[in-house]
Amino acid sequence: MNSSWDTLKTLSDSTRLRLLSLLLKEELSVAELQEILGMAQSRISSQLALLRQAGFVTDRREGKKAFYSLCTGLAPKQLALLRAACESVTELIESSEDRENLDRILQKRRRVSEQYFNLIAGKLGKHHCPGRSWEALGHLALRLVPAITVADLGAGEGLVSQLIAHRAERVWCIDNSLRMVKVGTGLAKKNGLANLVYKLGDIEQVPLPDKSVDLAILSQALHHANHPQTAVNEAHRILNPGGQLLVLDLKEHTFEKARELYGDLWLGFKGSALHGFLKKAGFSKVEVETVSREASEPHFETLLASGVKAGN
């Protein structure tokens, strides 16, 4: 993109402008864009190709799916023109319908994840769950320090937290499945763990105050987040200065059925991606290592990432 004239020419097409308006708000797959706009895939794909060539959007592959998002390196003038163009059509019927359909798609994403975890609540420790091996959990447990306040983000039934609570001062279990929260609360009561508290909430908007915990854990939760970076940012926010984040998650894989079987949004992460999430959030002393590889196919591997929030 060489000039503002080129930018205006790109924005002059109604389909491209509608696509950009959506991608300003959310990263979306081609299939989701097709459902929102009610257009043929060929039409959407051709316009996305033009936008990518013009430097407006970037794409990434997640298994068989292609996801598109707005380029983060847009020049200020380009971004200003884009926002102005999108703002100028907000009152049109098409724009209103696009916003409603986008909300519906995002709610659909959340329902898929919530339905899966509501279904397996009470059974999570009895059935196979990728990356949730006792070998991997053991590596995480060895890093724990007693008599601290812990937040287990995306805790599920709180298998990790049930162990931690025997020594920690207080453990908060955060999960977006009401059924999981109820099951976990029942387990805490049954085991006499008064310091183990479950709260309904999203790991991308954690219902805990700033600087309120000493250790934050994301154990096999990050690949269920719509925006993994936001979840890591939230962990940084709630940590006290000097506090630590531990992330236990799947290494990038190609087992596409994980989306259907386990409600996964991401097919794991590269070690470099986890490292980048923590560094961008502001963590120091960031380390990432492979701690487990399952013997049976598809040979899921598990990564352990850690970082420390700088003191201030």
N, C-alpha and C positions, 0 to 999 in steps of 0.2 A: 504494500500500500504506500503510494508515493506522495499523495497530497489529499487535502480536504475535498477536492473535486472527486477523486476516486472514492473516498469514503461516502460522499453524498450519492454517487452513482450506485454504490453497493446497497445503500439504505433505501433507494428509490423503489425497490421491488417489494411488494407487500408481503410475499411469503418469506423472504429473507428477513424482513423487519419483524414479523411475527415470531420467527425462530429465535432471533436475537433477544427479543423481549422476554421470551421464556428462559433462555439460557442466562440472562442477567440474574434470574432468580434461583436457578437450580441446574445442576448437571443432570442431563436426561439421556436415555437411550433412544436409538432411532425408533424402536417400537413404541416407546412412550410418546415421542413426538408425533408419530403417526396417529396414535389414539387421541391425543389432545387436539390436533389440527383436523383430523378426519380426512387426511390426504393420502394418496398412494405413496408407498415407500420409495418408489423410483423418483418421484418428484421431490420428496424431502431429502433424499440422499444426494441428488444432483445439486440442490441449493446449498446443502451443508458442505459439499465439495468445493463450491465456489467461495463460500465463507471461509473455509480453511485455507484455500489458496490466497485469499485476500488478507489472511492473518487475523481474522476476527475470532475464530474458534479453533479449538484443539480437540483431538479425540484420543481415546484410550480404549484398548481391548480388555474385556473382562470375560474370559472364556469365549463363547460364541457371540457375545453382545458387544456392540460398539456404543460408547458413551461420549457425549459431546458437552463441552463447557466453554465458557468465554475465555479467551486468552488473557492471562494475567499481565502480560507485558504490553497491553495496548497503550499507545501514546495518549497523554492527557487530552489533546484536541480530539482524537478519534473517539475516546470514551465520552467526552462531553457531547459530541455530535450524536453519538449513539443514544445516550440518555435523553437528549432533547427530542430526537426522532421518536423514540418509544413513548415519551411523555405526550407527544402531540397526538397520538392515536389511542390513548387510554380510554377515551369516551366512546370509541366505535364499538358496535355490537360484537364484531369478531374478537376484539381485544378482551372484552368482558367475558365472552364464552371461553376464550383461551385461559383466562385466569381461573375460572370455575373448573375447567377440565384439569388444569394443573393441580389445583387443590385436591381434586378427586384422585388423581394419580398418586400424589404423595400420601394421601390417606390410605390408599390401596397398599402402598409399600408397607406402611406401618401395620396394617391389619394382617398382612401375610406373616410378618415377624411375630406379632402378638399371638396370632392363632397357633403358630407352631409351638411357642413356649407355653401357652395356656394348655395345649394338648399334652405336652410331656411333663407338666408340673407334677411332682411326686414320683416321677419315673426316671429323672435325669441321671441319677446315680446307678441305675440298673441297666441302662441300655448304652450302646455305643454312641459316643459323641466325638467327632474328629478333634484331635488335639488334647482331649481331656484324659490324658493318661496319668496314672499315679507317679510315673517316672518324672513327667514334666511338672506336675503339681509339687512333687518333692523338691525340685530345684527351686521353685518359687518359695516354698515354705522355709527353706534353709536361709533365705534372705531376710526373714522377718525378725523384728525386734520387739520384745515384750513391753508391756505397760505403756502402750501408745494408742492413739486414736486412729482407726483405720476406716477407709471407705472402699468397699468392694463394689465397683461400678459395673452394672450389668451382671449382677450376682447370681441370677437364677435362683435356685433353692439355697444357694450360699454354702456349697460344699467346702469351699476354701475357708469361708468365714466361720463355719462351725468349728473348724480346727483352731483358727486364730483366736477366737473369742475365749478360749480356755486360758489365754495368757494376756491378751490385750486389755487395755483399760475400757475401750468402747469400740464397737464395730458397727458401722452403718452399711447396710446392704441396700443398694439402689437397683431397681429393676422396673421395666415398663409394663410387665405382665402382672395384672392384678391377681391372677391365680397363683403365680410364682410367689408373690408377696405373702399371700395367705398361707401357702404351704410352708414357706420359710419361717414365718412367724410361729406357726404351729410346731415346727421342729425345734425352734429356739426355746419355746415354752416347755416342750417335752423334755429337752435336755437341760433345763434349768439355767439357761444362758440369758440372764437379765440384761447383760451388757450388749447383747446382739439385737439390733433394731432394724427392722425392714421398712423401707419407704418406697412408695410408688413414685417413679420419676424416670426421666430419660437421661442417658449418659451424655447427651449433647446439651442438656440443660439441667445440671445436677441440683437437686433441692437441698443444698448445703451452703452455708455462708463461706465467704472468702476466708482463706487462712484458718481453716477449722480442723484439719486432719494432719497427721504426721506421715501417713502412708496411704497412697492410692493404688488400687489394683484394677487392672483391666484384664481379666482372665477369660480368654476365648469370647470376648464381647466386642472387640473392635471390628471384626468382620461382619457384625450385624449393624454397624452404625452407618447411617446415610452419609455422614461427613466425618470420617475418622479424625481428621485434623481438629475439628471442633471438639470432639470428645477428649482428645489429648489436651487441648487448650483448657477445657473445663477442669480436668484433673490438676493442671498447673494452678488454676485459680483457687481451688479449695485447699491446696497444700500450704502448710506453714513454711516459712523460709527454712531451708535445710531439709525439708521433707522429701520423700522419695516416691517415684512412680515406678511400678513394675507392670510390664505388659507381657502377657503370655498369649500368643496367638499363632495361627497356622502360617507356615511359610507358603509363599505363592505356589498354587497347584493348578491342575487342569481338570479336576473332577467336577464337571459341570452339574452333575446330579445333586451336588451339595446344596444348591439353591432350593431344590424341591424337597430333599430329604431333611435338611437341617435349618431351612429358612435363612441361609447365608446370603448376604448382599455382595460380599467381596470374596473372591476365591483366594484367600490368604494375602500375604504381603511379602514383597522382597525385603530382605534385611535393610537395604538402603532406604526403602520407603519408611520403615518404622524409625530408623535413625533420623530421617528428615522430619518426621512428625514431631519427635521430641525436641530436636534442635530448634525448629520453627516456633514451638510453643514457649521456648525460653529455658529449657532444661540444660544443665551442664553435666559433665562426667557421663555422657551417654554411651552405653554399651549395648550391643546386640549380639546374641550367639544362638546357635542351634543347640537345643537341649534334648531333643527326642526325635526318633524316626520310627514309625510304626512298621512292624514286620510284614503285615498283610497289605495287599493292594487296597487303595491306591498309594500306599506308603506315605501317609501324611507326615510331614515334619513340623516340629513346633519350635518357634522362636521365643526367646526371652529377651526383652529389652528393658533397660533401666535408665533412670536419669534422676538428677537431684535438682531441686529448686534452689536457686541461689539465695543466700541470706541477704536481708536488707532491713 
